[in-house]
Protein backbone atom coordinates (compact mmCIF):
# COMPACT_ATOMS: atom_id res chain seq x y z
CA UNK A 1 0.00 0.00 0.00
CA UNK A 2 1.44 3.37 -0.98
CA UNK A 3 2.19 5.97 1.69
CA UNK A 4 2.14 9.78 1.40
CA UNK A 5 4.31 11.43 4.07
CA UNK A 6 3.00 14.85 5.10
CA UNK A 7 5.94 15.86 7.31
CA UNK A 8 9.28 15.44 5.57
CA UNK A 9 11.84 18.16 6.31
CA UNK A 10 14.76 19.28 4.17
CA UNK A 11 17.30 22.11 4.07
CA UNK A 12 19.22 23.76 1.30
CA UNK A 13 22.88 24.19 2.45
CA UNK A 14 22.53 27.98 2.46
CA UNK A 15 20.14 27.82 5.42
CA UNK A 16 22.63 26.69 8.05
CA UNK A 17 25.24 28.99 6.51
CA UNK A 18 22.90 31.95 7.03
CA UNK A 19 22.07 30.80 10.57
CA UNK A 20 25.81 30.70 11.34
CA UNK A 21 26.05 34.41 10.49
CA UNK A 22 23.12 35.53 12.61
CA UNK A 23 23.62 38.21 15.25
CA UNK A 24 20.59 37.11 17.27
CA UNK A 25 19.42 33.66 18.39
CA UNK A 26 18.94 31.05 17.09
CA UNK A 27 22.51 30.71 15.81
CA UNK A 28 24.15 27.69 14.19
CA UNK A 29 27.74 27.12 15.33
CA UNK A 30 29.47 25.27 12.52
CA UNK A 31 32.58 24.33 14.48
CA UNK A 32 30.57 22.23 16.96
CA UNK A 33 27.59 21.55 14.66
CA UNK A 34 25.11 22.84 17.22
CA UNK A 35 22.11 25.17 17.10
CA UNK A 36 21.89 27.58 20.03
CA UNK A 37 18.13 28.20 20.25
CA UNK A 38 18.04 30.40 23.35
CA UNK A 39 20.63 31.69 25.83
CA UNK A 40 20.44 28.45 27.81
CA UNK A 41 19.20 25.84 25.30
CA UNK A 42 21.21 24.26 22.50
CA UNK A 43 20.71 21.27 20.19
CA UNK A 44 23.42 19.09 18.59
CA UNK A 45 22.69 18.90 14.86
CA UNK A 46 24.41 15.66 13.82
CA UNK A 47 23.42 13.39 12.07
CA UNK A 48 20.30 15.42 11.25
CA UNK A 49 22.35 17.90 9.21
CA UNK A 50 23.41 15.18 6.76
CA UNK A 51 19.83 13.98 6.37
CA UNK A 52 18.37 17.47 6.00
CA UNK A 53 20.83 18.35 3.24
CA UNK A 54 20.57 15.17 1.16
CA UNK A 55 20.78 15.43 -2.62
CA UNK A 56 17.79 14.77 -4.86
CA UNK A 57 18.75 11.16 -5.54
CA UNK A 58 19.76 10.46 -1.93
CA UNK A 59 16.37 11.70 -0.76
CA UNK A 60 14.50 9.45 -3.20
CA UNK A 61 16.63 6.45 -2.24
CA UNK A 62 16.01 7.07 1.47
CA UNK A 63 12.27 7.35 0.92
CA UNK A 64 12.15 4.12 -1.03
CA UNK A 65 14.15 2.35 1.68
CA UNK A 66 11.68 3.64 4.27
CA UNK A 67 8.60 2.60 2.29
CA UNK A 68 7.49 6.18 1.51
CA UNK A 69 5.82 6.57 -1.89
CA UNK A 70 5.55 10.36 -1.91
CA UNK A 71 6.31 13.23 0.46
CA UNK A 72 5.37 16.85 1.08
CA UNK A 73 8.69 18.67 1.46
CA UNK A 74 9.10 21.54 3.91
CA UNK A 75 11.96 23.49 5.42
CA UNK A 76 12.91 23.25 9.08
CA UNK A 77 12.90 26.42 11.26
CA UNK A 78 15.59 29.05 11.14
CA UNK A 79 15.11 31.28 8.11
CA UNK A 80 11.69 32.95 8.32
CA UNK A 81 12.72 35.41 11.05
CA UNK A 82 16.11 36.40 9.66
CA UNK A 83 16.51 39.98 8.45
CA UNK A 84 14.01 40.46 5.67
CA UNK A 85 16.34 40.55 2.66
CA UNK A 86 18.16 37.39 3.74
CA UNK A 87 14.92 35.61 4.64
CA UNK A 88 13.25 36.54 1.37
CA UNK A 89 16.20 35.22 -0.66
CA UNK A 90 16.48 31.98 1.33
CA UNK A 91 12.74 31.32 1.30
CA UNK A 92 12.66 31.75 -2.46
CA UNK A 93 15.69 29.48 -2.90
CA UNK A 94 14.17 26.87 -0.60
CA UNK A 95 10.88 26.93 -2.48
CA UNK A 96 12.67 26.76 -5.83
CA UNK A 97 14.65 23.74 -4.59
CA UNK A 98 11.43 21.96 -3.63
CA UNK A 99 10.03 22.79 -7.06
CA UNK A 100 13.10 21.22 -8.66
CA UNK A 101 12.35 18.04 -6.70
CA UNK A 102 8.78 18.13 -8.00
CA UNK A 103 9.89 18.59 -11.62
CA UNK A 104 12.61 15.95 -11.49
CA UNK A 105 10.41 13.35 -9.80
CA UNK A 106 6.76 13.97 -10.80
CA UNK A 107 4.34 12.52 -8.27
CA UNK A 108 7.11 11.81 -5.78
CA UNK A 109 7.30 15.24 -4.13
CA UNK A 110 4.81 17.98 -3.25
CA UNK A 111 5.53 21.48 -2.03
CA UNK A 112 4.94 23.31 1.25
CA UNK A 113 6.05 26.94 1.10
CA UNK A 114 8.47 28.68 3.44
CA UNK A 115 7.64 32.39 3.65
CA UNK A 116 9.48 35.59 4.73
CA UNK A 117 6.91 36.44 7.38
CA UNK A 118 8.64 39.61 8.60
CA UNK A 119 7.04 41.37 5.61
CA UNK A 120 3.42 40.24 5.41
CA UNK A 121 2.81 41.42 1.84
CA UNK A 122 6.01 39.78 0.61
CA UNK A 123 4.96 36.56 2.34
CA UNK A 124 1.55 36.66 0.67
CA UNK A 125 3.17 37.31 -2.71
CA UNK A 126 5.58 34.40 -2.27
CA UNK A 127 2.76 32.06 -1.22
CA UNK A 128 0.80 33.08 -4.30
CA UNK A 129 3.84 32.38 -6.50
CA UNK A 130 4.36 28.99 -4.86
CA UNK A 131 0.75 27.90 -5.33
CA UNK A 132 -0.07 29.43 -8.70
CA UNK A 133 3.29 29.08 -10.47
CA UNK A 134 5.05 26.19 -8.71
CA UNK A 135 2.02 24.06 -7.87
CA UNK A 136 2.54 23.96 -4.09
CA UNK A 137 -0.20 22.73 -1.78
CA UNK A 138 0.59 24.38 1.55
CA UNK A 139 2.27 26.95 3.75
CA UNK A 140 4.57 25.43 6.39
CA UNK A 141 4.47 27.86 9.31
CA UNK A 142 6.32 27.56 12.62
CA UNK A 143 4.71 28.30 15.97
CA UNK A 144 6.80 31.41 16.61
CA UNK A 145 9.16 33.84 14.92
CA UNK A 146 11.67 35.82 16.98
CA UNK A 147 9.41 35.67 20.06
CA UNK A 148 6.32 36.62 18.03
CA UNK A 149 3.74 33.83 17.92
CA UNK A 150 2.32 32.64 14.61
CA UNK A 151 -1.22 33.62 15.68
CA UNK A 152 -0.21 37.30 15.99
CA UNK A 153 -2.72 39.51 14.11
CA UNK A 154 0.03 40.77 11.80
CA UNK A 155 0.16 37.32 10.16
CA UNK A 156 -3.59 36.91 9.59
CA UNK A 157 -3.39 38.18 5.97
CA UNK A 158 -1.12 35.24 5.17
CA UNK A 159 -3.68 32.75 6.51
CA UNK A 160 -6.35 34.58 4.51
CA UNK A 161 -4.22 34.32 1.37
CA UNK A 162 -3.82 30.58 1.96
CA UNK A 163 -7.59 30.26 2.25
CA UNK A 164 -8.16 32.14 -1.01
CA UNK A 165 -5.56 30.02 -2.80
CA UNK A 166 -6.92 26.73 -1.41
CA UNK A 167 -3.62 25.94 0.32
CA UNK A 168 -3.61 24.22 3.70
CA UNK A 169 -1.45 25.52 6.58
CA UNK A 170 0.82 23.11 8.45
CA UNK A 171 1.52 24.56 11.92
CA UNK A 172 4.82 23.09 13.07
CA UNK A 173 6.48 23.59 16.49
CA UNK A 174 9.46 25.81 17.12
CA UNK A 175 11.41 26.31 20.34
CA UNK A 176 9.52 28.78 22.60
CA UNK A 177 11.81 31.36 24.21
CA UNK A 178 9.97 31.91 27.48
CA UNK A 179 11.38 31.84 30.99
CA UNK A 180 8.98 29.08 32.05
CA UNK A 181 10.63 26.73 29.56
CA UNK A 182 14.14 27.36 30.87
CA UNK A 183 16.09 25.33 33.37
CA UNK A 184 15.53 21.80 32.05
CA UNK A 185 17.37 22.01 28.73
CA UNK A 186 16.39 21.07 25.17
CA UNK A 187 14.05 18.08 25.72
CA UNK A 188 11.77 19.97 28.11
CA UNK A 189 11.70 23.23 26.13
CA UNK A 190 11.55 21.36 22.84
CA UNK A 191 10.14 18.02 21.68
CA UNK A 192 9.14 16.52 25.03
CA UNK A 193 6.90 19.39 26.10
CA UNK A 194 7.59 22.96 24.92
CA UNK A 195 6.93 22.28 21.24
CA UNK A 196 3.49 20.92 22.06
CA UNK A 197 2.45 23.77 24.35
CA UNK A 198 3.60 26.48 21.94
CA UNK A 199 1.75 24.93 19.00
CA UNK A 200 -1.40 24.33 21.08
CA UNK A 201 -1.52 28.02 21.93
CA UNK A 202 -1.21 29.06 18.29
CA UNK A 203 -3.97 26.84 16.91
CA UNK A 204 -6.35 27.55 19.79
CA UNK A 205 -5.92 31.32 19.48
CA UNK A 206 -6.51 31.14 15.73
CA UNK A 207 -9.75 29.23 16.30
CA UNK A 208 -10.97 31.53 19.08
CA UNK A 209 -10.22 34.61 16.95
CA UNK A 210 -12.92 33.55 14.47
CA UNK A 211 -10.44 33.00 11.60
CA UNK A 212 -12.06 29.71 10.61
CA UNK A 213 -15.53 31.27 10.63
CA UNK A 214 -14.42 34.02 8.29
CA UNK A 215 -12.68 31.43 6.09
CA UNK A 216 -14.54 28.15 6.58
CA UNK A 217 -12.65 26.45 3.76
CA UNK A 218 -9.24 27.04 5.43
CA UNK A 219 -7.59 23.79 6.50
CA UNK A 220 -4.99 23.70 9.30
CA UNK A 221 -2.72 20.72 9.86
CA UNK A 222 -0.97 19.64 13.07
CA UNK A 223 1.68 17.00 13.63
CA UNK A 224 2.18 14.65 16.58
CA UNK A 225 -1.43 13.41 16.41
CA UNK A 226 -2.78 16.91 17.01
CA UNK A 227 -0.38 18.12 19.72
CA UNK A 228 -2.48 16.39 22.45
CA UNK A 229 -5.53 18.54 21.63
CA UNK A 230 -7.78 15.60 20.62
CA UNK A 231 -7.44 14.30 24.20
CA UNK A 232 -8.69 17.67 25.48
CA UNK A 233 -11.42 18.15 22.90
CA UNK A 234 -14.45 17.07 24.93
CA UNK A 235 -13.50 19.16 27.96
CA UNK A 236 -12.73 22.23 25.83
CA UNK A 237 -16.01 21.92 23.96
CA UNK A 238 -17.90 21.65 27.23
CA UNK A 239 -16.17 24.50 29.03
CA UNK A 240 -16.28 26.97 26.14
CA UNK A 241 -20.00 26.29 25.77
CA UNK A 242 -20.57 26.96 29.49
CA UNK A 243 -18.42 30.06 29.75
CA UNK A 244 -18.60 31.98 26.48
CA UNK A 245 -17.25 35.54 26.55
CA UNK A 246 -17.34 38.46 24.06
CA UNK A 247 -13.63 38.04 23.32
CA UNK A 248 -14.18 34.50 22.03
CA UNK A 249 -15.27 35.09 18.44
CA UNK A 250 -15.68 31.51 17.21
CA UNK A 251 -19.22 30.77 16.05
CA UNK A 252 -19.16 26.97 16.43
CA UNK A 253 -17.91 24.47 18.98
CA UNK A 254 -14.25 23.55 19.23
CA UNK A 255 -15.19 20.03 18.11
CA UNK A 256 -16.70 21.47 14.93
CA UNK A 257 -13.38 22.96 13.82
CA UNK A 258 -11.41 19.80 14.61
CA UNK A 259 -13.80 17.78 12.47
CA UNK A 260 -14.05 20.28 9.61
CA UNK A 261 -10.91 22.45 9.53
CA UNK A 262 -8.15 20.49 11.24
CA UNK A 263 -6.09 17.57 9.95
CA UNK A 264 -3.54 15.75 12.11
CA UNK A 265 -0.58 13.62 11.13
CA UNK A 266 1.10 10.74 12.91
CA UNK A 267 4.48 12.49 12.90
CA UNK A 268 6.62 12.02 15.99
CA UNK A 269 3.95 10.40 18.18
CA UNK A 270 4.17 6.63 18.51
CA UNK A 271 1.53 6.09 21.19
CA UNK A 272 -1.23 3.64 20.35
CA UNK A 273 -3.43 5.26 23.01
CA UNK A 274 -2.95 8.71 21.43
CA UNK A 275 -3.64 7.30 17.96
CA UNK A 276 -6.86 5.62 19.05
CA UNK A 277 -8.03 8.69 20.97
CA UNK A 278 -7.46 10.87 17.90
CA UNK A 279 -9.22 8.40 15.64
CA UNK A 280 -12.20 8.19 17.99
CA UNK A 281 -12.77 11.92 18.51
CA UNK A 282 -11.77 13.25 15.06
CA UNK A 283 -12.33 10.33 12.70
CA UNK A 284 -9.88 8.56 10.41
CA UNK A 285 -10.87 10.93 7.59
CA UNK A 286 -9.04 13.77 9.43
CA UNK A 287 -5.81 11.80 9.91
CA UNK A 288 -2.74 11.58 7.68
CA UNK A 289 0.58 9.79 7.69
CA UNK A 290 3.67 11.77 8.70
CA UNK A 291 7.14 10.55 9.65
CA UNK A 292 8.80 13.75 10.98
CA UNK A 293 11.96 12.93 9.03
CA UNK A 294 14.77 13.37 10.02
CA UNK A 295 13.85 14.06 13.66
CA UNK A 296 12.27 10.61 13.85
CA UNK A 297 13.34 7.44 12.05
CA UNK A 298 10.74 6.86 9.29
CA UNK A 299 11.17 3.09 9.67
CA UNK A 300 10.04 3.33 13.31
CA UNK A 301 6.93 5.31 12.34
CA UNK A 302 6.07 2.90 9.57
CA UNK A 303 6.38 -0.08 11.94
CA UNK A 304 4.31 1.67 14.61
CA UNK A 305 1.42 2.49 12.28
CA UNK A 306 1.54 -0.98 10.72
CA UNK A 307 0.87 -2.49 14.16
CA UNK A 308 -2.22 -0.35 14.86
CA UNK A 309 -5.41 -2.40 14.34
CA UNK A 310 -7.42 -0.88 11.48
CA UNK A 311 -9.60 -2.04 8.64
CA UNK A 312 -7.98 -2.07 5.20
CA UNK A 313 -10.21 0.87 4.23
CA UNK A 314 -9.11 2.89 7.27
CA UNK A 315 -5.47 2.09 6.54
CA UNK A 316 -5.85 3.21 2.94
CA UNK A 317 -7.45 6.45 4.10
CA UNK A 318 -4.61 7.15 6.53
CA UNK A 319 -1.80 6.15 4.19
CA UNK A 320 -2.86 7.84 0.97
CA UNK A 321 -6.56 8.39 0.24
CA UNK A 322 -7.01 11.38 2.57
CA UNK A 323 -3.70 12.74 1.33
CA UNK A 324 -4.68 12.44 -2.32
CA UNK A 325 -7.84 14.42 -1.59
CA UNK A 326 -5.91 17.24 0.09
CA UNK A 327 -3.22 17.35 -2.58
CA UNK A 328 -5.72 17.18 -5.43
CA UNK A 329 -4.32 13.95 -6.84
CA UNK A 330 -6.73 12.37 -9.31
N, C-alpha and C positions, 0 to 999 in steps of 0.2 A: 504494500500500500504506500502510495507516495506521501511525502510529508513536506508541508510548506512551513518554514521557520520564520516567525514574525519578529524575532529579536536576535539579530546577527550583526555584531559590531565590527567596524573596520576603521583604520586610520590611513590617511596618506602620510608619508614620512614628514612632510612639512609641518604637521600639527605639533608633534613633540618638539621639533626644532623651534617653533614659535613659542611654545610654552616654556622652553629653556631660556628664552630672552625676556620673559615677563618681568615687570618691576613689582607687581602685586601678586598675591597668591590667588590660585594655585600655580606653582612653579615646578617644572620638570628639571631635575638635576641629572644631567647626562652622565657625569662621572660615577655616580652611584646608582644610576637607573632607578630613581625614586621620584614619585610625585609628592610634593609637600602641599597638602590641601589647605591646612590651616596652620597657625603658629605652632600648634602642639600635635598635629595629626599628619602622618606621612604614610605612603603606600609603596612598597617595592613593586616594580613594574616588569619584572622578569618572571616567567617566560611570556607574559601577556603581550609585551611589546612585539615579539617575533610573530605572534599569531595575529595581532591587530594589523600588522604591516605586510601581510602575505601578498604575493603577486597574484595576478588573475588566475593563472593555472594552479598555483598552490592552493588557492581558496576553493576552487572547484574540486580538486583532488581530496581536500580535507572534508568537504561536504559529502562527497560520494562515499568516503570511508566511514562517515558518521551516519549514513543513511538518510541524508537530507536531499530532497529532490529540488527544492527551490528555496530562496531566502530573500527576505526584505533587508537590504543593507542600510545601516545607519552609522553615523559617527559617534564615538564616545565623547564625554564632556571635555571641555577645555578650550574651545575656540570661540564660542558664541559671545562671551563677555570680554574678549580681548578689545583693545582699542579698535574703533570702528573700521578704519581702513584695513587693518590686518585681518580682522574678523571677516569682513566682506570678501576679501580676496581668498581666504582659506575656505570659507563656506562655499564659494563658487567653485573652487578647485575640488573640494570634497564631492560636491554634487556632480561635477563633470566626470570625476573618477567613477562614481557609481553608475553614471550613464554609460561610460565606456564598458563597464561590466555587462550592463543590459544589452548593449549592441553586440558585444563579442559573443555572449552566451544568451541568445533569445530564450525567454521562458525559464531561465535559471535564476535570474536576479531581478528584483524589483526595488524601486527607489523610495527612500524616506529622507526628506530634505533637512539639511542643517542650515539655519538661518542666522543672519547677523542682527540679533534682536535689539541691540543698542540703538538702532535706528528703525523704528517701527515701519515706516514707509518702505525703506530698503528691504526689510524682511518680507513684507507683503509682495513686493515686486519680485524678489527672488523665489518665493513660493509659487507665484503665478508662472514664472519661467519654468520652474521644475515640473509643475503639473502640465502646463499647456504645451511646452516645447520638448521636455525630456520624458514625459510620460510617467512621472512619479505618482505615487499613491498616497503619500502621507507627509506630515511634518513631525520630525522627531525632536521633541522639546524636553529639556531637563527641568527638574523641579525648582531650581533657583539659578540665578545669574548674578554673581558679584553681590551676594547678600540681598538681592531683590527676588522675591518669589515669582514663579511663573504664572500665578493668578493675579499679579498686579494689574490694575486697570490699564496701564500703559500698553500692555500686550494684547488686550482684547481685540483690537483690529486684526491681529494676525489670526486669532481663532475665527473671527468672522470671515476673513478671506478664505481660510480652509473650508469653512462651511459652504461658501459660494462656489468654490472650486470642486466640491465633492471629495476633498481629501480628509482622511481621518487623522487624528492627532495622537501620537504615542507619547504619553507622559512618563518619562524615565527618571529614576532617582539621581540626585547629585548630592555630594557631601554638604550637609547643612552646617554653616559656621555660626553656631549659637553656643553661648556659654554652658547651657544645660547638656550639651553633647560632648563637653570636654572632660578630660580626666580619666577616661577609660579606653583611649586610643582608637585606632581605625575600626576594628570590628563593631564596637558599640556605636560610634558616630556614623558608621557606614552600613555595610550590608546586613549586619545582625539586627539593627534596630533603627538607626537614624535615617537611612534611606527610606524605610517604610513610612515613618512618621512624617517626614517632609513631603513625600508624595501624597499621602493621605490628605494633608492640609490643602494642597493645591487643588486636587480634584473636588474635595468637598466645598471649598470656597467658590470654585467655578460653578458648581451646581446651585449653591445657595444664592449666588448673584443673579440667577435667572438666565444665564447665557444659553442654556439648553432649551429654554422656553422661547427665547427670541430666535433661536436657530435649531429647531427640532430635528433637522436632518444631520446635525453635527455628531460625529462618532468619536468618542475618546477611547483610548486603549491603555490598559495598565498591565504591567508584568507581574510576576510573582503571585499569580492567582488572585490578582486584585488588591495587592498590598494589605491583606487581612480585612478589607472592608466587607466582603461578603459575609464573614462571620458576625459582623456588627450590624448587618442590614436590618434585621427585624427590630432590634432595639432602637436604631436611629429612626426608622419609619414611625415607630410608636411614639417616641419622645418628641419628634418634630411636629407630629399631628396634635399632641397634647399641649405643646407650648410654642405655638407659632408667634412670631413677632414681626413688626413692620419691616425690619431690616432683612428678613429672610424673604427673598423675592421669587423663589421657586414656586411654580403653580401646581405641581404634582407631588406625589410622594417620592421619597428617596428611592424606594424600590422601583418606581416607574422608570427612573433614569437608568438604573442599573440593568433593566430588562429591555430598554429601548435605545440607549445612547452609549452604553459602556460595553466594551469587549475586554476580556482578560486573557492573558497568555500563561502558559505553564512555566515560563522562564524562571529559573533560579528558585523554585519551590518544589521540593520533592517530598511532600507530605501527603500521604493518601487521605488523611482526615481533611486537610485543607482542600484537596481536589474534590472530594465528595461533597463537602459543604458548599463549595462554589457551584458545582453541578446542580445541587439540589435547589439553591436559592436563586440562581441566575438562569440555569438551563444550559444544556450542552451547545445550543445554537449561539451562545454568547462567548464561547470558549475557543481558543486557538492554541496551536502548538508554538512554543518558543523555547530556544535552548539557552539563551543568554551567553552565547559564545563571545569572547573566550573566557569570560569570568566563571563559567561553569563548563564542565566537560560534556559536550553534546552526546557522547555515548552514554553517560550516566542518565541524562534526561530521557533519552530514547528508551533505555531499559526500564526506568521508573514508569513511564507512561504505558509501556507495553504490559506491565504487570497489573495495571488498574483494570478491574472487571468492567467491561462495557460491551454493549451489543456491537456487531460489526457496523451497523448504521451510525451509531454514536461515535465509533472510532473514526469512521470516514469523515464525519462532520468535523471532528476535532483536528484530524491530520490535514485535511485539504479542502473539504467541501465548503466550510464556512470561509476559509481563506480565499478560495476562488471567487466567492460572492463579493467579498470586500475588495479584492483586487480587480474585479471585472473580467476575470478569465472565463471565456466561453467554453 
